[in-house]
Amino acid sequence: MEVAEILTASLSGRTITCNALGPASLAASLDQISSVPARVYMESALITMKLAAAGEMSAQTVVRDDVLTVLGRPGTTMAEWARQYLV
């Protein structure tokens, strides 16, 4: 949702919206995925969503310096990216 707000602010005259669905919506649509690799991937996404909803993904919320370490520069914020590529 925050990304949609940032993109909307960067695009004059256009509104970007986010329709965030929860784990139940994803689970209901899994049977419709005919590709086995795609379905397995989405099943893993469902597990991740359930863990996040239960507050069990705290290790993934830690900010690290990986971009700086790998690229030699700090990471780009969504707002910076939008200004660079959407304006």
Z-matrix of the N, CA and C atoms (Angstrom, degrees):
N
C 1 1.437
C 2 1.524 1 110.34
N 3 1.318 2 116.80 1 -39.90
C 4 1.452 3 120.50 2 178.34
C 5 1.526 4 110.43 3 -62.82
N 6 1.317 5 118.02 4 -38.94
C 7 1.463 6 121.55 5 179.38
C 8 1.523 7 109.79 6 -63.17
N 9 1.325 8 118.28 7 -42.25
C 10 1.461 9 121.53 8 178.62
C 11 1.522 10 110.34 9 -59.88
N 12 1.314 11 118.18 10 -40.88
C 13 1.461 12 121.63 11 178.26
C 14 1.526 13 111.21 12 -64.78
N 15 1.320 14 117.47 13 -42.02
C 16 1.465 15 121.69 14 179.20
C 17 1.523 16 110.15 15 -64.37
N 18 1.324 17 117.63 16 -45.13
C 19 1.456 18 121.09 17 179.99
C 20 1.524 19 111.22 18 -65.34
N 21 1.320 20 117.55 19 -40.67
C 22 1.457 21 121.33 20 177.70
C 23 1.520 22 110.57 21 -60.56
N 24 1.325 23 117.07 22 -41.96
C 25 1.462 24 120.93 23 179.69
C 26 1.524 25 111.60 24 -64.89
N 27 1.324 26 117.34 25 -27.49
C 28 1.462 27 121.72 26 -178.11
C 29 1.518 28 113.07 27 -86.62
N 30 1.299 29 117.54 28 -18.36
C 31 1.462 30 121.68 29 -176.70
C 32 1.520 31 109.53 30 -109.73
N 33 1.300 32 116.97 31 112.57
C 34 1.461 33 119.10 32 179.94
C 35 1.523 34 109.73 33 -73.77
N 36 1.315 35 115.62 34 128.20
C 37 1.453 36 120.91 35 176.71
C 38 1.510 37 115.75 36 83.21
N 39 1.318 38 118.79 37 0.17
C 40 1.463 39 120.76 38 179.28
C 41 1.512 40 109.42 39 -122.76
N 42 1.295 41 116.06 40 141.29
C 43 1.456 42 121.43 41 177.25
C 44 1.522 43 108.97 42 -114.52
N 45 1.306 44 115.58 43 126.23
C 46 1.459 45 121.85 44 176.80
C 47 1.525 46 106.48 45 -102.82
N 48 1.312 47 116.31 46 130.83
C 49 1.459 48 119.99 47 178.71
C 50 1.524 49 110.12 48 -118.67
N 51 1.298 50 115.05 49 160.70
C 52 1.461 51 121.59 50 178.03
C 53 1.519 52 108.13 51 -124.14
N 54 1.301 53 116.27 52 127.34
C 55 1.455 54 121.78 53 176.48
C 56 1.528 55 107.05 54 -110.28
N 57 1.315 56 115.87 55 82.90
C 58 1.466 57 121.08 56 -176.89
C 59 1.521 58 109.93 57 -77.60
N 60 1.306 59 115.49 58 120.62
C 61 1.460 60 121.55 59 178.92
C 62 1.522 61 108.92 60 -103.65
N 63 1.283 62 116.46 61 147.79
C 64 1.453 63 121.22 62 -179.51
C 65 1.518 64 112.52 63 -88.88
N 66 1.321 65 115.87 64 179.76
C 67 1.466 66 120.85 65 -178.92
C 68 1.530 67 114.05 66 -56.28
N 69 1.321 68 117.57 67 -35.73
C 70 1.468 69 119.44 68 -178.52
C 71 1.521 70 111.59 69 -63.87
N 72 1.317 71 117.22 70 -38.25
C 73 1.465 72 120.61 71 178.84
C 74 1.520 73 111.12 72 -66.33
N 75 1.323 74 116.30 73 -41.56
C 76 1.466 75 120.05 74 178.26
C 77 1.527 76 110.16 75 -65.57
N 78 1.316 77 117.01 76 -44.56
C 79 1.466 78 120.69 77 -179.45
C 80 1.528 79 110.84 78 -59.96
N 81 1.321 80 117.01 79 -37.78
C 82 1.461 81 120.89 80 -178.89
C 83 1.520 82 112.54 81 -67.43
N 84 1.331 83 116.85 82 -24.61
C 85 1.462 84 119.16 83 -176.91
C 86 1.533 85 114.21 84 -98.78
N 87 1.309 86 118.44 85 -4.04
C 88 1.469 87 120.84 86 -176.93
C 89 1.525 88 113.20 87 -60.58
N 90 1.316 89 117.69 88 -37.46
C 91 1.468 90 121.05 89 -178.43
C 92 1.522 91 112.31 90 -64.81
N 93 1.322 92 117.80 91 -19.84
C 94 1.460 93 121.95 92 -178.41
C 95 1.526 94 112.73 93 -82.71
N 96 1.333 95 117.50 94 -8.85
C 97 1.460 96 121.34 95 -178.75
C 98 1.524 97 108.35 96 -87.95
N 99 1.333 98 116.15 97 112.00
C 100 1.460 99 119.56 98 -175.75
C 101 1.528 100 112.78 99 -82.68
N 102 1.312 101 117.63 100 -27.75
C 103 1.460 102 121.12 101 179.92
C 104 1.524 103 109.48 102 -74.50
N 105 1.335 104 116.42 103 121.60
C 106 1.463 105 120.33 104 -178.56
C 107 1.533 106 111.83 105 -61.18
N 108 1.335 107 119.47 106 -47.63
C 109 1.474 108 117.92 107 179.17
C 110 1.527 109 112.63 108 -60.67
N 111 1.326 110 117.30 109 -39.75
C 112 1.464 111 120.38 110 179.55
C 113 1.528 112 110.42 111 -66.69
N 114 1.333 113 117.04 112 -40.80
C 115 1.467 114 120.51 113 179.80
C 116 1.524 115 111.02 114 -65.37
N 117 1.335 116 117.34 115 -43.09
C 118 1.468 117 120.83 116 178.93
C 119 1.527 118 110.13 117 -63.01
N 120 1.334 119 116.93 118 -41.20
C 121 1.458 120 120.98 119 177.41
C 122 1.528 121 110.14 120 -60.53
N 123 1.324 122 116.77 121 -45.63
C 124 1.466 123 120.07 122 -179.11
C 125 1.529 124 111.63 123 -69.54
N 126 1.322 125 117.71 124 -30.45
C 127 1.467 126 119.92 125 173.96
C 128 1.522 127 110.21 126 -64.06
N 129 1.333 128 117.09 127 -39.09
C 130 1.470 129 119.61 128 177.33
C 131 1.529 130 110.16 129 -68.11
N 132 1.334 131 116.59 130 -34.83
C 133 1.471 132 119.67 131 175.90
C 134 1.522 133 110.38 132 -64.26
N 135 1.322 134 116.68 133 -37.70
C 136 1.464 135 121.07 134 177.88
C 137 1.529 136 110.72 135 -63.24
N 138 1.313 137 116.95 136 -43.30
C 139 1.471 138 120.69 137 177.23
C 140 1.527 139 109.81 138 -60.44
N 141 1.335 140 116.43 139 -43.95
C 142 1.462 141 120.55 140 179.05
C 143 1.522 142 111.07 141 -62.51
N 144 1.324 143 117.35 142 -42.58
C 145 1.471 144 121.05 143 178.76
C 146 1.522 145 110.95 144 -61.41
N 147 1.328 146 116.70 145 -43.14
C 148 1.468 147 120.11 146 -179.76
C 149 1.527 148 110.98 147 -65.16
N 150 1.331 149 117.01 148 -40.87
C 151 1.461 150 120.20 149 177.75
C 152 1.521 151 110.99 150 -64.19
N 153 1.323 152 116.96 151 -42.01
C 154 1.466 153 120.78 152 179.02
C 155 1.523 154 110.79 153 -64.28
N 156 1.322 155 117.07 154 -42.57
C 157 1.464 156 121.07 155 179.41
C 158 1.527 157 111.46 156 -63.50
N 159 1.330 158 116.17 157 -30.29
C 160 1.470 159 120.91 158 179.25
C 161 1.526 160 111.98 159 -85.78
N 162 1.335 161 117.06 160 0.15
C 163 1.462 162 120.82 161 179.11
C 164 1.513 163 113.80 162 76.47
N 165 1.326 164 116.99 163 23.46
C 166 1.455 165 121.46 164 -176.60
C 167 1.531 166 113.32 165 -103.49
N 168 1.332 167 117.11 166 21.39
C 169 1.462 168 120.48 167 -179.61
C 170 1.527 169 110.89 168 -118.76
N 171 1.308 170 117.50 169 31.07
C 172 1.464 171 120.56 170 -174.68
C 173 1.524 172 112.80 171 -61.83
N 174 1.309 173 118.83 172 -31.24
C 175 1.469 174 120.66 173 179.29
C 176 1.529 175 111.20 174 -63.42
N 177 1.318 176 117.89 175 -27.72
C 178 1.458 177 121.50 176 -178.97
C 179 1.520 178 112.36 177 -82.72
N 180 1.317 179 118.64 178 -6.10
C 181 1.464 180 120.91 179 -179.17
C 182 1.526 181 112.31 180 -99.14
N 183 1.318 182 117.33 181 1.82
C 184 1.460 183 121.49 182 -179.64
C 185 1.531 184 108.77 183 -79.96
N 186 1.329 185 116.11 184 128.37
C 187 1.458 186 120.90 185 178.17
C 188 1.525 187 108.48 186 -80.84
N 189 1.301 188 116.06 187 130.09
C 190 1.465 189 121.60 188 -178.69
C 191 1.529 190 109.08 189 -124.57
N 192 1.305 191 116.21 190 173.80
C 193 1.462 192 121.16 191 -179.56
C 194 1.528 193 111.74 192 -102.11
N 195 1.321 194 117.70 193 31.34
C 196 1.459 195 121.44 194 -176.31
C 197 1.533 196 113.00 195 -59.28
N 198 1.322 197 117.91 196 -43.13
C 199 1.467 198 120.13 197 -179.00
C 200 1.521 199 109.55 198 -63.44
N 201 1.317 200 116.51 199 -45.80
C 202 1.464 201 120.77 200 178.28
C 203 1.531 202 110.67 201 -59.92
N 204 1.317 203 116.55 202 -43.12
C 205 1.461 204 121.11 203 -179.34
C 206 1.522 205 111.79 204 -64.30
N 207 1.320 206 117.02 205 -43.86
C 208 1.463 207 120.99 206 -176.11
C 209 1.530 208 112.43 207 -80.51
N 210 1.328 209 116.84 208 -44.37
C 211 1.466 210 120.26 209 -173.88
C 212 1.527 211 114.12 210 -97.63
N 213 1.322 212 116.36 211 -14.95
C 214 1.454 213 119.34 212 -178.45
C 215 1.515 214 113.76 213 78.50
N 216 1.312 215 116.59 214 15.41
C 217 1.468 216 121.92 215 176.61
C 218 1.524 217 107.99 216 -148.05
N 219 1.329 218 116.70 217 156.26
C 220 1.466 219 117.77 218 178.27
C 221 1.526 220 111.63 219 -65.98
N 222 1.296 221 115.35 220 160.04
C 223 1.458 222 120.29 221 177.49
C 224 1.518 223 111.34 222 -66.12
N 225 1.314 224 115.73 223 160.89
C 226 1.459 225 122.51 224 179.14
C 227 1.520 226 108.74 225 -97.17
N 228 1.318 227 116.71 226 134.15
C 229 1.466 228 119.41 227 175.58
C 230 1.519 229 109.03 228 -75.45
N 231 1.310 230 116.46 229 163.48
C 232 1.462 231 120.60 230 177.80
C 233 1.524 232 110.15 231 -62.63
N 234 1.315 233 117.60 232 -39.38
C 235 1.469 234 121.40 233 179.56
C 236 1.523 235 110.85 234 -64.49
N 237 1.328 236 117.97 235 -41.05
C 238 1.462 237 121.06 236 177.98
C 239 1.531 238 110.22 237 -64.34
N 240 1.314 239 116.65 238 -43.13
C 241 1.454 240 120.86 239 179.34
C 242 1.527 241 110.08 240 -61.64
N 243 1.318 242 116.95 241 -45.32
C 244 1.476 243 121.08 242 -179.44
C 245 1.524 244 110.55 243 -61.61
N 246 1.324 245 118.00 244 -43.29
C 247 1.464 246 120.76 245 178.77
C 248 1.526 247 110.96 246 -62.21
N 249 1.321 248 116.10 247 -38.00
C 250 1.461 249 120.44 248 -177.05
C 251 1.532 250 112.60 249 -74.12
N 252 1.325 251 117.52 250 -38.11
C 253 1.454 252 120.09 251 -171.16
C 254 1.524 253 115.50 252 -109.87
N 255 1.320 254 118.86 253 -15.66
C 256 1.461 255 119.46 254 -174.60
C 257 1.518 256 114.00 255 -110.06
N 258 1.295 257 117.73 256 -14.12
C 259 1.467 258 119.62 257 -176.45
C 260 1.500 259 110.29 258 -89.84
